Amino acid sequence: MFVTWILIRYYKTTKSKRKQQKDNIESSAGYHSFSHPISIKIHGPHLLICKHPHFLLFHSLSSFPSPITFIEMEWVSGIIFILLTLGLICAWKLLNWLWLRPRKLEKLLREQGLHGNSYRILVGDVKDLFKMEKEAKSKPMNLYDDIIPRVSPYIQQSVKIHGKNSFIWFGTKPRVTLTEPEQIKDVLNKISEFPKTNYKIFKLLASGLASHEGEKWSKHRRLINPAFHLEKLKIMTPSFFTSCNDMISEWKKMLSSDGSCEIDIWPSLQNLASDAISRTAFGSSYEEGKRIFQLQRELAELLIKVVTKSVIPSWMFLPAIVHRKMNEIDRDIKSSLKDIINKREKALKTGESTENDLLSILLESNHKEIEENANNKNVGMTLEDVVEECKLFYFAGQETTSVLLVWTMILLSRYPNWQQRAREEVLQIFGNKKPDFDGLNNLKIVTMILYEVLRLYPPVVGLSRNIEKDVKLGNLILPAGVEVFLPILLLHHDCELWGDDAKIFNPERFSGGISKATNGRVSFFPFGWGPRICIGQNFSLLEAKMAIAMILQYFSFELSPTYAHAPSPVVTLQPQYGAQIIIRKVET
């Protein structure tokens, strides 16, 4: 039909020329309208054009005494040939994407001893994966049950059936699961050979340093590093205290006459982490920052709802109304951030005293880099770059710390002996005084507890990396087009790596530090590992220590009978039904 339309358009553009030729013939032949059948045909197209364009085409071309010339037919044939060629190219690319390439990759993986399900067109294993995860979430679990069958059921099943190094199909792309520490070490060390897997839709939440590669990543890492140096974190400690103190004050108001009450601590800890990152990121612009981060949370919730209902892994087919809403929120966030950044830039240029928040430190680092390179702005960050880094501050800072705190309180509620040991350490170092930076860094038992929580309940359950060109990994040669998946949760719970008590809460295993606990292997990496290890891990741990120390100073706590244990991987590993805790005032 498209080709027919082209020819009809061609007919219309040459109509006047043919009419002139017809008039010339009529004039020379002494033409009379009632004596020749052409007079009937010449008006036919006006009646047929809406109903039968294919009939019109051939009828019209045969209706005029002047036929289309050979050159004109050559031109039409050329267009048809081009259109057919383009159609064949598109069809070939589609066939290659949907079938030929996946089958070729599958063959290459199987030849190297890797096993997995056979490829199923377009969706691969994703439909089954989502179905299994949905079923797992619907089932109740005991407080002491292994969480892997609930959190990562499909990966666990794949490893059990096909072996520790196996593959699943994430849409049209095979994803190779790696569980050997040496392989994981290589993947996380060789960042140029194994770039991060980034899904475009998640860039609405945060891109920045987490999604950059190559020289841009190196530049941003260098410019952001100063904001997370220990001396800078020390300056931010009062902001952590203020945010924690506000939460503690709210909890105190909720206590009944007997000094106890039941609280769902999950929303409280989310608000605490959000408040703390607002203060430390924006300082005096705290209220503006808080509004921005509320919008960011709204965007995250909307995105999560969309992704969890999707089957096709690229999530290309979002409803237009959802796209529009997400883009509106994103524009609002960026506009507000640009206003704050422009104000800080102006203050910096006029020589006003700067603040010690993340944004100011980042802007100072950026200006210093530009000045040291003869004011070449190309070496620094653009306004858009700074905006994306600010979005990342919130997303990474809020999500990581809040889930670390909620699982710490749940586990300390389950293991009151460790709660008491931690409280004794806190009271020994601080008493009832305000926790300070140096004291927080001397909390050995609290640190051991936090590491063990991160082992059992890592913020993210796995990391994925792309392979853009064939790469050798140990005895494997992984072809371009494959993803590798590093199942953090599975490795953190592996009895071969951690001993028979791998699934049991035992902070004592970290008494000699991480290196001793892991025997020098890459089997504990809640913040990643290697050059791309999370730049904010010390920030998150310091905030968590402040919060836990202050909670232990004022309250003891236990799980409420209404608590339902349901770890759920959303963006991070969260309690699906909240975390109902009974808190009691500590008598001192």
N, C-alpha and C positions, 0 to 999 in steps of 0.2 A: 504493500500500500504506500510505503514511503517513496519508492521508486515511481509509482503511478502519480503521486502528488508532484514529484519533480517534473515529470513529463507534462502534466497539466499546466504547471507554472510556465514551462517552456512554451506550451501552446499559446498561452495568454500573451506572453511577451512578443510573440511573432504574429499575433492575430492581425494587427493592422497591415503588416507586410503582405500577408496572404489575401487580405480583403482587397488591397490595391491590385494584386495580381488577378484576382477574380473579376474585378471591375474592368480591367483591361481586356480580359477574354470576352466578357459580355459585350463590351463595346464593339470589338472587332467582329463578333459572330452575329451581331444583330439580335442579341438575347432578348427573349420575352419571358416574364416571370411565370406565365402559365404553360409554357411549352417545354420546360426542362425539369427533370426530377431534382436537380440540385436545389431549387428554390424551396423544396420541402425539407431537405436535409439541413440546410444552413441554419434553420431556426431550432433544430432538434436539441442541441446541447443545452439550451436554456431550460428545457423541460426535464432533462435527464441528470443534470449535474449534481443535485442533492441526493439522488437515490442510487445511481449506478455509475460512479466515476470510472470503473474499469470498462463499462460499455461505452461511456462517453469518449474514453481515450481512443479506442480503436475506431469507433464510429466517426469521431471528429477528424481523425487523421486521414480517413478515407473519403471524407465529404467534400474536400476542396480540390479544385482542379489543379492546384499547385502542390505537389508532394514535397515532404521534407527533403532537403538536399542531402547528398552523401556526406558532406562535411558536418551538417547538423546531426545526422545520425551517428557519426563518429563521436561527436561531443557527448551525446546522450549515452552511447555505449561506454564511453570513458567514465562517466559518472557512475553508471551501474557497476562497472568493474571495481572502481574505488570503494563503493559502498559494500560490495560483496567481499572484497579483500579485508576491509575493516571489520566486517561481521565475522569473518573466519578467524582473524587475529584475536578478537574479543572472545570468541567461542573457545579457541585454543587456550588462551590464558585462563579462562574459567575452568576448563577441563583439567588443566595442569594444577591449578590451585585446589580444586575440589577432589581430584582423584590421582592423577599421575604422580605429582610430587610427593604427597603423603605416602603412596605405595612404595615409591623409590626409597624414601627415608626409612620406612619400616623394614624394607629388605636389608638396607645397610646396617641397621641396628641389630637385626636378628642374626646377621652373619658374624657379629662380634659376641654372640652369646647372650645378648640382652633379650628379655622376654616381656610380653605384654599382650593385651587384647589386640585382635585384628582391627584395622581402621574401619570406622563406619562414617559414611559420607557426611561432611559438614560438622556435625556435633561431636563426633568421636565418643569419648566416655563421659562428656560433661552432663548429659541428661541423667545417666545412671549415678554419677557423682552427686548431683544436686538431690536426686531422689533419696539416695542413701543418707545424705546429711540431714535431709528433712525428717526422715524416719528416726534417725538417731536423736534429733532434738525433741521429738515428740515423746520419747520414752523417759520415764523417771530413772534416776540413778542414785545409788547409795553414796553417802558422804565419803566412803573409803574406796569406792570403785575406781578402777583405772579410767582416766579421762580420755584416752586416745580413741577408743571405739565410738565415743560421742563427738569428739572434736575433729578427728581426721579418719573417719571410718573407711573411706575409699582407698586412701594411701596405705593404711594399715593392711587392708585386704589385698591390695596389689603386691605389696612387699611379701606378704605371707604366701600368696599363690605363685608369684613370678620370681621371687628372690629379692634380696636387699638392693641390688642394682637392677632396676626394671624400668619400664616406661608405661605411661598412660597417655591417652589422647585428649589434649585440650583443644577441642575443635579440630582444625586441620593440622595442628602442630603436635608432634610427639614431645612429651615432657619426660626426660630421663631423671628418675629419682636416684640420688647418690647418698650413701650412708656410711662410707668409709672416711674416717677423719683425714687421712692423707689426701684423698681426692678433694674433700671440702676445703682443706688448706690451700691447695693449688687453685681452685676456682676463685676463692676469696682474695687470694694474693695477686693473681694475674688479671687485673681489672680491665686491661685492654683487650684481652682475648675472651673475657666473659663479661660483657657489659650488662648493666641492669636491664631487667624487663620492665618496660614502662607502658602502661595502658593509658591511652590518650584521655579517656573519660576521668581518670583519677587525677589528672593534672589540674582539673578545676579545684580540687581540694588543696593540693600543694605540689609544686614542682621543685623549683630552686635546686639547691645542692643535691638533693636526693635523686634527681632525675638527670643531672648533667653528666656528660662524658668528656673524656679527653682533656684538651687544654682549658676548656671552659670550666670543667669540674675542678681542675688544679687551681685555677685562678680564684674561684669562689671559695674553695676550701682554705686557701691562703689568707683571703681577706676576712673570712668569718672566724678563723681560729682564735684571734685575740679576744673575742667576746666570751670564749669558754675557757680561758686560762684560769688557773686556780686563784690568782690574785683578784681577778674580776669576779669570780664566783663568791669570793669572800665578801666583796662589797655588796653583792646581791643578797646575802644571808638575811639582813633585816627585812627585806621584802618577803622572803619565805616566812619569817616569823609573823609578820603582820597578817598574812593570808591565813596561816594556821591558827593564829590567835582568834581571828574573827570566827572561824569554824568552831573552835573550842567554846567560845562564848555562846554561840547559838545552841550548842549541845547542852551547856550548863542550864540554859533557860528552859530546856525541855525536860529536865529531871523532875520526877514527882517527889512527894514528901519523903519517900523512903530512899531518895538519892539514886533512883534508877529510872530507866525508860528504854523503850524499844525504838530503834531508828533503822531505816533503810539507809545505810551509809554510802551506797553507790552514788546517788545523786549528790550527796554532800562532798564526796571526794572528787567527783567530776568538777563541781563548782570550785573546790579548793584549788585544783590544778589549773583551771581556767583563770581564776583570780591571780594566782601566783605568776603565771606566764604573762598576764596582762601587765602586772606591776613591773616585772623584770624586763619585759620587752619594751614597754613604752613609758615607764616612769611617771612623770607629771601628766602625760596624756593617757593615764590609766583608764578613765571613764570612756574615752573614745575607743581605746583599745578593747575594752570589755565588750562594747557594742559590736565592734568588728568581729570579735571572736564568737559572739552569740550568732551572728550571721553565718560564720564559718561552720558552726555546729549544725545550724539549720540546713546548710548545704550538704554537710556530711550525712545527715539523717535521710535527706531526700535521695542522695546518691546510693546509699546502702539499700533503701527500699527497692530502687530500680534494679540494682545489680543482683540482689538475692532472688528476684523474680525472673531473671533472665536465664535462658538456656543456651543461646548462641554466645560463645565466650567473648567475641569482640564487642558485644553490646552496641552494635552499630545502629540498631533500629529502635532507638528510644522514641517514645511518643513526643510529638512536636511541643505539646503543652508542658511536658516535663523539661525538655531542653530549654524552652523559653524561660521557665521559672528559675532553673539553675543558672542560666546566663544572666538573668536579672540580678540575682543575689551576688554572683561573681562580680558583675560591674559595680554594684554598690560597695562591695568589699574593697575593690581596687581603687575606686574613687576616694573612699575615706582614708585608705592607707596613703595614697598620694598626697592628700591634704596634710597629714601628719608629717610625712617625709619632707615635703616642701618647706614646712615651718621650721623643721630641724635644720635643713640645709641653709635656710636663710640665717638662722641664728649662728650657725657655724661660720658662715662667711663674714658676718658682722663682728665676730670675735666674742660673742656672748659665752658665758660659762656653760659647758656641756654637762649632760647628765651621765650617770654610770649605768644606763640601761642598755639592753642588747642593741637597740636601734642606733643609739648615739655612738656606741663603740664600733658598730659596723660602718656607719657613715664616716667616722674619723679614720678608720682603717682604709676605707675607699679613697678618701681625699689624700691621705698620705701616699698611697700607691700612685695616684695620678700626678701629684707634685714631684715625686721621685723620678717620674718618667717624662719630664719637661711638659707637664700639663697636658699630656696626651690622654684624652678621655677614653680612648679606645681600650686602654689597659685596665680601666676600672669597671665598675658595675653601672649599668644604666638604671634609670628610675624604675623601669619595669622589672629589672633583676632584683632590686631591693624589695619591691612589692612582693615578689614571689618568695623571697627569703623570709619576709615577715609572716607570710601565710604558713610557711613551713615551721617557723618557730612555734606557732600555736598548735598546729596539727600534731607534730612530733612531741612537743613538750607536754601538751595536755593529755593526749592519748596514753603515752607511755607511763607517765607518773601515776595517773589515776588508776590504771589497771594493776600496777605494781602495789599500790597502797591497798586496794580492795582485797586482793588475794592474800596480802600479808596479814590483814586483820582477820580474814576468814580462817587462815591457817593457825594464827596465834589463838583464835577462839577454840579451835579443835585441839590444840596442844598447849594447855594452860601452863605446863611446866616451863616451856620455852618463853611464854609470855611473862612469867614471873622472873625468869633469869634476865630477860631483856629489861624489865622494869628496874630490877636491882642495879643493873649496870648504869642505866640512865640516872637513877637517883644518886648513885655513887659519884658520878661525874658532875651532874648539874644540881642535884637536890631539887629545890623548887625554883631555882633561878632560870633565867632566860637562856636557852641553848645557844651556844656561839659556834663559830666556824671551826675553831681548833678542837673544841670538845666533841663536836659531831664527827670529826675525822678520827677520834679515839674510841668510837663506839665499835668495839670488835664483835661482840655478840650480835648486835643489831645488824652489822654488815654481813655476818655469816647468815643470818635469817633472811635478809634481802636477797642474797645470792641464791639461797635454796628455793626461795619463792620464784625467782627468775628461772631457775632450772625446771621446776615443776609446772609453772604457769608462765611461760615466756610471752611477752606482749604480742609478738607475731609467731605463728606456728611454723612458718617456713619462708625461705628466700628463693627467688628464681632468677636465673641469668640466661641471657641470649647467647647463641653461637652464630656469629655472622659469617665466619669462614671456617673451614675444616680445622679442627684442633685436636692435638694429642693430649690425652689425660690418662696417665698411667698406662695401662695396656689397651685402653680404648682410643679409637679415632672417631670423634664425634663430628658428624657432617653439619655444614651450614644449614640453618633452618630449624634446628632442634633447640629446645629449651632444656636447661638442667634445673632440677628442684632439690633444694637442701632442706630436708624435713627436720627443722629445729626440735620440735616437740618429740619426735620419735627418737632422735639421738639423745636428748636430755633424759629420756626414760629407758634407755637401752641398758639392760642388765649386764650385757657383755662389757660395756664401757664403765658402768657405775657400780656394779656389784648387785648382789641379790636384793638389796634394799633400795634399788633404784626408784621404785614407785612410792617410797615412804619418805615423809618429811623428816629430814635429819640434817640440820644445819651444821652439825659437828664435822661433816665431811669437808667443809670449807675452813676449818680451823687453821690450816696451814696455807691458806690462800688458794686462788684459782688454779695456779700451775700445778700444785701438789695434788689437788682434787682431781684434776684431769690427766695426771701423769704426762703433762706436756703435750697432750693431743688436742686437736680442735674438736672437742666434744661439748663445749659450753660456749655458746655465742648468742646470747639473747639480744645483744646490741650489734650483731654482725661481727666481723673480724677482718683483719688486714687493713690496707690503706683506706677502705671505705667504712671502717667501723664508725658507729654513730658518734657524731661530733658532740652531741649533747648528753652523753651517758653520765658524766660526772655531775652535770646540772641536775639530771633526773634523780640520781642517787642522793645528792645533797638535800634536795627538796624532800625526798622520801624519808631520809633520816630525821630531818627537822619535824616532819608531821608525826612520825611514829614516836619519837622522843616526847613530844608534847602530849600526845594522846596517852602514853604510858604514865606520864607525870600526873595526869588528872583522873584517868579512868581505868577500870578493869572492864573486860568485856567477854561475852560468850555468845554463841549462836542462838538465835531465837528458834523455838519449835516450828515457827512458820517458814524458816529458811528452806528453800529447795535448791540443792546443789545442781547447777546446770551451766557449766562453762560453755560458752558459745563463741565461735570465731566470727566476728563481724568484720570490722577493719582490724581490731585487736581482739584478744581473748577476754571476753567480758562475762559477768554473771547474767544469764538470760533473764532471771526473775528478780534481779536485785540482790541485796545482801542485808538481810534483816539481822541486826545485832542488838543484844541487850547490853547497855552500858551502865556501869555503876561508879559513883564517885569514889575515888581512892582517898581513904582517911590518912592524913599525914600528921 
